[in-house]
Amino acid sequence: MASTTSGDVLPTGGRIFTSIPDVFFIPEFVFGGLVWILVASTRVFVENPMGWVMFVSVFCFVMTTLWFFIFLCGANQSSIWPSLDVGYHFVAVVFYLSASVALAYITIQLNLGSQILLGEFLKIYRLDIAAVVMSYVATLLYFIHAIFSAIRWKRS
């Protein structure tokens, strides 16, 4: 783990790949992207909750990409960045948790609405289950990142 001093609170460049919590950027990309892909590949029966899930997954994917490149380029050395890092990741946790609950609810309702899972509906149901699991994993990753970012913020 890269050490930090008071003048160098947040890592830059390649050090983000060896420092906690910044090492979570890559798994956040992967699992957030999987949620986006899995939800986009299913048939949308209930537009409003699925639209929220898509908004959250795309928003967090784009913002995490932006955040990653800001850290990689070293533009995060102002004293405000540790608190922005904590704030963004807690917002992402709240967003992903709400999207995960909505997605799980819709998936359960789709299963209860059809007693017999056949053909195309079974495929969509399995994709929705995979999306729910990936969404909760993404929520956990953002939560861990937020906690470690808060610890780093308090130390700065």
C-alpha positions in Angstrom: 0.0 0.0 0.0 1.3 3.4 -0.9 2.1 5.7 2.0 0.6 9.1 2.1 1.8 12.3 3.8 0.0 15.4 4.7 1.1 17.1 1.4 0.2 14.0 -0.7 -3.1 12.8 0.6 -4.5 11.1 -2.5 -2.4 8.9 -4.8 -1.8 9.8 -8.4 -0.7 7.9 -11.4 0.1 4.2 -11.1 -0.1 4.4 -7.3 -3.9 4.2 -7.5 -3.5 0.5 -8.4 -1.7 -0.2 -5.1 -3.6 1.9 -2.6 -6.7 1.2 -0.6 -9.5 2.3 -1.5 -8.4 3.2 -5.0 -7.8 -0.4 -5.9 -11.6 -0.8 -6.0 -11.9 1.3 -9.1 -11.4 -1.7 -11.5 -13.9 -4.0 -9.8 -16.4 -1.1 -9.7 -16.0 -0.8 -13.5 -16.4 -4.5 -14.0 -19.5 -5.1 -11.8 -21.1 -1.8 -12.7 -20.6 -2.5 -16.4 -22.1 -6.0 -15.9 -25.2 -4.5 -14.3 -25.5 -2.2 -17.2 -25.1 -4.9 -19.8 -27.4 -7.4 -18.1 -30.2 -5.0 -17.6 -29.9 -3.7 -21.1 -30.0 -7.2 -22.5 -33.4 -8.1 -21.0 -36.9 -7.2 -22.0 -38.2 -4.3 -19.9 -41.6 -5.1 -18.5 -41.7 -2.4 -15.9 -40.2 0.8 -17.2 -39.8 3.0 -14.2 -37.7 0.8 -11.9 -35.7 -0.6 -14.7 -35.1 2.9 -16.0 -33.7 3.9 -12.6 -31.4 0.9 -12.5 -30.1 1.8 -16.0 -29.6 5.4 -14.9 -27.7 4.4 -11.8 -25.5 1.9 -13.6 -24.6 4.3 -16.4 -24.2 7.3 -14.1 -21.9 5.4 -11.8 -20.0 3.8 -14.6 -19.3 7.2 -16.3 -18.6 9.0 -13.0 -16.2 6.2 -11.8 -14.4 6.4 -15.2 -14.1 10.2 -14.8 -13.0 9.8 -11.2 -10.4 7.1 -12.2 -8.9 9.3 -14.9 -8.8 12.3 -12.6 -6.8 10.2 -10.1 -4.6 8.7 -12.8 -3.7 12.1 -14.2 -3.0 13.6 -10.8 -5.6 16.3 -10.9 -6.8 15.3 -7.4 -4.2 17.1 -5.3 -6.4 19.9 -4.0 -7.5 19.7 -0.3 -11.2 19.3 -1.3 -10.6 16.0 -3.2 -10.7 13.7 -0.2 -14.1 14.9 0.9 -15.4 14.8 -2.7 -14.1 11.2 -2.9 -16.1 10.3 0.2 -19.2 12.2 -1.0 -19.2 10.6 -4.4 -18.8 7.1 -3.2 -21.5 7.4 -0.5 -23.9 8.8 -3.2 -23.0 5.9 -5.4 -23.8 3.5 -2.5 -27.2 5.0 -1.9 -28.0 5.0 -5.6 -26.8 1.4 -6.1 -28.6 0.2 -3.0 -31.9 1.7 -4.2 -31.4 0.3 -7.7 -30.5 -3.1 -6.3 -33.7 -3.3 -4.1 -35.9 -2.1 -7.0 -34.3 -4.6 -9.4 -34.7 -7.5 -6.9 -38.3 -6.5 -6.3 -39.1 -6.5 -10.0 -37.3 -9.8 -10.5 -39.4 -11.4 -7.7 -42.6 -9.9 -9.2 -41.8 -11.3 -12.6 -41.3 -14.8 -11.1 -44.5 -14.6 -9.1 -46.5 -13.4 -12.2 -45.6 -16.5 -14.1 -45.7 -19.9 -12.4 -44.1 -21.6 -15.4 -40.8 -20.3 -16.6 -40.4 -21.3 -20.2 -38.2 -20.4 -23.1 -37.5 -16.7 -23.6 -39.0 -15.7 -20.2 -36.7 -18.1 -18.4 -33.7 -16.5 -20.1 -34.8 -13.0 -19.1 -35.5 -14.2 -15.6 -32.0 -15.6 -15.3 -30.4 -12.4 -16.7 -32.4 -10.4 -14.2 -31.2 -12.6 -11.3 -27.6 -12.2 -12.5 -28.2 -8.4 -12.7 -29.5 -8.4 -9.1 -26.4 -10.3 -7.9 -24.0 -8.0 -9.8 -25.9 -4.9 -8.5 -25.5 -6.0 -4.9 -21.8 -6.8 -5.5 -21.3 -3.3 -7.0 -23.1 -1.8 -4.0 -20.7 -3.7 -1.7 -17.7 -2.5 -3.6 -18.8 1.1 -3.6 -19.6 0.8 0.2 -16.1 -0.6 1.0 -14.6 2.2 -1.2 -16.6 4.8 0.6 -15.6 3.5 4.1 -11.9 3.5 3.3 -12.2 6.9 1.6 -13.8 8.2 4.8 -11.0 6.8 6.9 -8.4 8.4 4.5 -10.4 11.7 4.6 -10.4 11.8 8.4 -6.6 11.1 8.5 -5.9 14.0 6.1 
